[in-house]
Amino acid sequence: MNTAPALPNITVVIPHLNQPDALARCLAALAGGTIEPAEVIVVDNGSVRLPKEIVNDYPWVSLIKQTIPGPGPARNLGATRAQGAILAFLDADCQPDPHWLERAAQRLQRDPDTILGGDVRIACGAGYKMDATTAYQVIFAYRMDHYIARQGFTGTGNLIVHRKVFHAVGPFKGLRFAEDRDWGQRATAAGHRMAFAPELIVHHPPHTASGLQAKWDRQLAHDWVRCSRHRDKIWWAAKSLLLIASPLGAVPQIFTSARINGRRNRVMAFIGLASVRLYRAKRMLHLLYGNDPNRLLQRWNRFDLP
């Protein structure tokens, strides 16, 4: 453990669900940071086994339980128990860069009222020969800069905000909502400034193909709830069909992206993109023809992936 003085004004909130190995790596990364966390709250959301042994290795980590399902309610409970003036939201399967907390504190000293969305990168070694699913995610996953600029929200796996701002916006919503998008858009609609902070880096392991499908299932179920009018359903049908041909339009982005190296990996990224968008189109058409979106939400409770 680094012996540099703690920053007592930051609380790290980590929701956890059946990911003990990932949580252990996350806490180890925090312990190896340039400053020691003053407080970390792990909020378990219904795991088969509580990660007590993992949490007990760190005196600055507390473990609490949230019985309401969903990462939003878990984060809300952590925020209500937090003592710090700054809330740093992190996912259990993310590993923060050693400078993450230090740079977050420095940035909010300069920008105290700004909501910060950090950079989430897919964890894979340099020169790594990627499969199609991983290569796709390296280019297209977790584009917080685009989310902030184009849609007014950032992901909650790397979100830094003053506690007073968080409570002014209000809590995250539950499992039936895309809680990060909903919260961020409420914040920007209320006039709060949101900024991309590329220096705040966390690494996320790539999802397997089935894990990526489960993630899109949840996202599509959230989006479908907002399609209540007839014209919304026409737009939904048109978008699902356009998705099938859309990978061709992404070829220039794939072959010029600085986020990936090597021609082979770029080809794999195109294959992965085509596979994902075909899957999304199929799921969207299933929902259009009467499939129950709640069945897609049931896949959110995932375990550690190999």
C-alpha positions as CSV (number, residue, x, y, z in Angstrom):
1,M,0.0,0.0,0.0
2,N,1.2,3.5,-0.9
3,T,1.9,5.5,2.3
4,A,1.0,8.9,0.7
5,P,-1.6,10.8,2.7
6,A,-5.2,10.0,2.0
7,L,-7.7,12.4,0.5
8,P,-10.5,12.4,3.0
9,N,-13.0,14.2,0.7
10,I,-13.4,11.4,-1.8
11,T,-15.6,8.3,-1.4
12,V,-15.4,5.6,-4.0
13,V,-18.7,3.7,-4.5
14,I,-18.6,0.3,-6.2
15,P,-21.7,-1.8,-6.8
16,H,-21.0,-5.6,-6.8
17,L,-23.0,-8.6,-8.1
18,N,-21.4,-12.0,-8.3
19,Q,-18.0,-10.7,-9.5
20,P,-15.6,-11.6,-6.6
21,D,-12.5,-12.1,-8.8
22,A,-13.1,-8.8,-10.6
23,L,-13.8,-7.0,-7.3
24,A,-10.5,-8.3,-5.9
25,R,-8.6,-6.9,-8.9
26,C,-10.4,-3.6,-8.6
27,L,-9.6,-3.1,-4.9
28,A,-6.0,-4.2,-5.5
29,A,-5.7,-1.5,-8.2
30,L,-7.1,1.1,-5.8
31,A,-4.6,0.0,-3.2
32,G,-1.8,0.4,-5.7
33,G,-2.7,4.0,-6.5
34,T,-0.6,7.1,-6.0
35,I,-2.8,8.1,-3.1
36,E,-4.7,5.8,-0.6
37,P,-8.5,5.9,-0.8
38,A,-9.9,7.5,2.3
39,E,-13.2,5.5,1.9
40,V,-14.5,2.9,-0.4
41,I,-18.0,1.5,-0.2
42,V,-18.8,-1.8,-1.9
43,V,-22.5,-2.2,-2.2
44,D,-23.5,-5.9,-2.8
45,N,-26.6,-6.2,-4.9
46,G,-27.7,-9.8,-4.1
47,S,-24.6,-12.0,-4.7
48,V,-24.8,-15.7,-4.1
49,R,-21.9,-15.2,-1.6
50,L,-21.0,-11.9,0.0
51,P,-17.3,-10.9,-0.8
52,K,-16.4,-10.5,2.9
53,E,-13.0,-12.1,2.6
54,I,-12.0,-9.8,-0.2
55,V,-13.3,-6.6,1.4
56,N,-11.7,-7.5,4.8
57,D,-8.2,-7.2,3.3
58,Y,-8.6,-3.4,3.1
59,P,-9.3,-1.4,6.3
60,W,-10.6,1.5,4.2
61,V,-13.3,-0.6,2.5
62,S,-16.8,-1.2,3.9
63,L,-19.4,-3.7,2.6
64,I,-23.1,-3.0,2.7
65,K,-26.1,-4.7,1.0
66,Q,-28.8,-3.3,-1.3
67,T,-31.7,-5.7,-1.7
68,I,-33.4,-3.7,-4.5
69,P,-32.0,-5.1,-7.8
70,G,-30.1,-2.9,-10.2
71,P,-26.8,-1.0,-10.2
72,G,-28.7,2.3,-9.8
73,P,-30.2,1.5,-6.4
74,A,-26.8,0.1,-5.3
75,R,-25.0,3.3,-6.2
76,N,-27.7,5.3,-4.5
77,L,-27.3,3.5,-1.2
78,G,-23.5,3.9,-1.4
79,A,-24.0,7.7,-2.0
80,T,-26.3,8.1,1.0
81,R,-23.7,6.4,3.2
82,A,-20.7,8.3,1.8
83,Q,-18.8,10.7,4.0
84,G,-16.7,12.4,1.3
85,A,-17.6,15.6,-0.4
86,I,-16.7,14.0,-3.7
87,L,-18.3,10.8,-5.1
88,A,-16.2,8.6,-7.4
89,F,-18.4,5.9,-9.0
90,L,-16.5,2.8,-10.2
91,D,-17.7,-0.6,-11.5
92,A,-16.5,-3.8,-9.8
93,D,-15.0,-5.1,-13.0
94,C,-12.9,-2.0,-13.7
95,Q,-9.3,-1.4,-12.7
96,P,-8.4,2.2,-12.2
97,D,-5.1,3.7,-13.3
98,P,-2.7,4.4,-10.4
99,H,-3.2,8.1,-10.8
100,W,-7.1,7.9,-11.0
101,L,-8.0,9.3,-7.6
102,E,-5.2,11.8,-7.5
103,R,-6.1,13.3,-10.8
104,A,-9.8,13.3,-10.0
105,A,-9.1,15.3,-6.9
106,Q,-6.9,17.8,-8.8
107,R,-9.5,18.2,-11.6
108,L,-12.3,18.9,-9.2
109,Q,-10.2,21.4,-7.3
110,R,-10.1,23.4,-10.5
111,D,-13.6,22.5,-11.6
112,P,-15.7,22.0,-8.5
113,D,-19.1,22.1,-10.1
114,T,-18.4,20.0,-13.1
115,I,-19.5,16.4,-13.5
116,L,-16.6,14.4,-14.9
117,G,-16.8,11.4,-17.1
118,G,-13.4,9.6,-17.3
119,D,-11.9,7.4,-20.1
120,V,-12.8,3.7,-20.0
121,R,-10.5,1.5,-22.0
122,I,-10.6,-2.1,-22.9
123,A,-7.9,-4.0,-21.1
124,C,-5.7,-5.9,-23.6
125,G,-1.9,-6.1,-24.0
126,A,0.1,-4.3,-26.6
127,G,0.4,-6.3,-29.8
128,Y,-2.4,-8.6,-28.7
129,K,-4.1,-10.6,-31.5
130,M,-7.7,-9.9,-30.7
131,D,-10.8,-11.9,-31.4
132,A,-13.7,-10.2,-33.2
133,T,-15.6,-9.4,-30.0
134,T,-12.6,-7.8,-28.3
135,A,-11.5,-5.8,-31.3
136,Y,-15.0,-4.4,-31.7
137,Q,-15.1,-3.3,-28.1
138,V,-11.6,-1.6,-28.3
139,I,-12.9,0.8,-31.0
140,F,-16.6,1.1,-30.2
141,A,-17.2,0.5,-26.5
142,Y,-17.3,3.1,-23.7
143,R,-16.9,6.2,-25.9
144,M,-17.5,8.6,-23.0
145,D,-16.3,11.5,-25.1
146,H,-19.0,10.9,-27.7
147,Y,-21.7,10.2,-25.1
148,I,-21.0,13.5,-23.3
149,A,-20.8,15.5,-26.5
150,R,-23.7,14.0,-28.4
151,Q,-26.1,12.6,-25.8
152,G,-25.5,14.6,-22.6
153,F,-24.5,11.7,-20.3
154,T,-21.5,9.6,-19.3
155,G,-21.1,6.0,-18.0
156,T,-21.3,5.3,-14.3
157,G,-18.2,3.0,-14.4
158,N,-16.0,6.1,-14.2
159,L,-18.1,9.1,-13.0
160,I,-16.7,11.7,-10.6
161,V,-19.1,14.3,-9.1
162,H,-19.4,16.5,-6.0
163,R,-21.9,15.0,-3.6
164,K,-23.9,18.2,-3.5
165,V,-24.3,18.1,-7.3
166,F,-25.3,14.4,-7.2
167,H,-28.0,15.1,-4.6
168,A,-29.2,18.2,-6.5
169,V,-29.7,16.0,-9.6
170,G,-31.3,13.2,-7.6
171,P,-30.8,9.4,-7.4
172,F,-30.2,6.9,-10.2
173,K,-33.3,5.1,-11.4
174,G,-33.8,1.3,-11.1
175,L,-33.3,-1.7,-13.3
176,R,-35.9,-0.8,-15.9
177,F,-34.0,2.3,-16.9
178,A,-30.6,3.0,-18.4
179,E,-29.6,4.7,-15.2
180,D,-26.4,6.3,-16.4
181,R,-28.1,7.9,-19.5
182,D,-31.2,9.0,-17.5
183,W,-29.2,10.5,-14.7
184,G,-26.7,12.3,-17.0
185,Q,-29.4,13.8,-19.2
186,R,-31.3,15.0,-16.1
187,A,-28.2,16.6,-14.9
188,T,-27.4,18.4,-18.2
189,A,-31.1,19.4,-18.5
190,A,-30.9,21.0,-15.1
191,G,-27.9,23.1,-16.2
192,H,-25.1,21.1,-14.7
193,R,-21.9,21.1,-16.8
194,M,-20.5,17.7,-17.8
195,A,-17.0,17.2,-19.2
196,F,-14.9,14.4,-20.6
197,A,-11.8,13.9,-18.5
198,P,-9.3,11.8,-20.5
199,E,-6.7,11.8,-17.8
200,L,-9.1,9.8,-15.5
201,I,-8.4,6.3,-16.9
202,V,-9.9,3.0,-15.9
203,H,-9.5,-0.3,-17.7
204,H,-12.4,-2.7,-18.3
205,P,-12.0,-6.3,-19.4
206,P,-13.6,-7.2,-22.7
207,H,-16.9,-8.9,-22.5
208,T,-17.3,-12.3,-24.1
209,A,-19.7,-12.5,-27.0
210,S,-22.5,-13.7,-24.7
211,G,-21.7,-11.0,-22.1
212,L,-21.9,-8.4,-24.8
213,Q,-25.2,-9.7,-26.0
214,A,-26.6,-9.5,-22.5
215,K,-25.5,-5.9,-22.2
216,W,-27.3,-5.0,-25.5
217,D,-30.4,-6.9,-24.4
218,R,-30.6,-4.7,-21.3
219,Q,-30.0,-1.5,-23.4
220,L,-32.6,-2.5,-26.0
221,A,-35.2,-3.3,-23.3
222,H,-34.6,0.2,-21.9
223,D,-35.0,1.8,-25.3
224,W,-38.1,-0.1,-26.2
225,V,-39.9,1.3,-23.1
226,R,-39.6,4.7,-24.7
227,C,-41.4,3.6,-27.9
228,S,-45.0,4.2,-26.9
229,R,-46.3,5.9,-30.0
230,H,-47.0,4.5,-33.5
231,R,-44.4,6.7,-35.1
232,D,-41.8,5.6,-32.5
233,K,-42.4,2.0,-33.6
234,I,-42.0,3.0,-37.3
235,W,-38.6,4.6,-36.4
236,W,-37.7,1.4,-34.4
237,A,-38.4,-0.8,-37.4
238,A,-36.5,1.4,-39.8
239,K,-33.5,1.6,-37.5
240,S,-33.4,-2.2,-37.0
241,L,-33.2,-2.6,-40.8
242,L,-30.6,0.1,-41.2
243,L,-28.4,-1.6,-38.6
244,I,-27.9,-4.6,-40.9
245,A,-26.1,-2.5,-43.6
246,S,-24.5,0.1,-41.2
247,P,-21.2,-1.7,-40.6
248,L,-20.1,-0.7,-44.2
249,G,-20.4,2.9,-43.2
250,A,-18.0,2.3,-40.3
251,V,-15.1,1.0,-42.4
252,P,-13.3,4.4,-42.5
253,Q,-13.5,4.7,-38.7
254,I,-12.3,1.2,-38.1
255,F,-9.2,1.5,-40.4
256,T,-8.2,5.0,-39.1
257,S,-9.0,4.6,-35.4
258,A,-6.0,5.3,-33.0
259,R,-7.6,3.0,-30.4
260,I,-6.4,-0.2,-32.2
261,N,-3.3,-1.4,-34.0
262,G,-2.7,-3.9,-36.8
263,R,-4.6,-4.7,-40.0
264,R,-5.7,-8.1,-38.7
265,N,-7.2,-6.6,-35.5
266,R,-9.0,-4.0,-37.6
267,V,-10.5,-6.7,-39.8
268,M,-11.6,-8.5,-36.6
269,A,-13.2,-5.3,-35.4
270,F,-15.3,-5.1,-38.6
271,I,-16.4,-8.7,-38.1
272,G,-17.3,-8.0,-34.5
273,L,-19.2,-4.9,-35.4
274,A,-21.2,-6.7,-38.1
275,S,-22.0,-9.5,-35.7
276,V,-23.2,-7.1,-32.9
277,R,-25.3,-5.0,-35.2
278,L,-27.0,-8.0,-36.8
279,Y,-27.7,-9.3,-33.2
280,R,-29.2,-5.9,-32.3
281,A,-31.4,-5.8,-35.4
282,K,-32.7,-9.3,-34.7
283,R,-33.5,-8.4,-31.0
284,M,-35.2,-5.1,-32.1
285,L,-37.4,-6.9,-34.5
286,H,-38.3,-9.5,-31.9
287,L,-39.4,-6.7,-29.6
288,L,-41.4,-5.1,-32.4
289,Y,-43.3,-8.3,-32.9
290,G,-44.3,-8.7,-29.3
291,N,-41.5,-10.2,-27.3
292,D,-41.5,-9.3,-23.6
293,P,-38.7,-6.8,-22.8
294,N,-38.6,-8.0,-19.2
295,R,-37.1,-11.3,-20.4
296,L,-34.1,-9.3,-21.7
297,L,-33.7,-7.5,-18.4
298,Q,-33.4,-10.8,-16.5
299,R,-29.9,-11.4,-18.0
300,W,-28.4,-8.5,-16.0
301,N,-27.4,-10.7,-13.1
302,R,-24.1,-12.0,-14.4
303,F,-21.2,-13.9,-12.8
304,D,-17.4,-13.6,-13.2
305,L,-16.5,-14.4,-16.8
306,P,-13.5,-16.6,-17.6
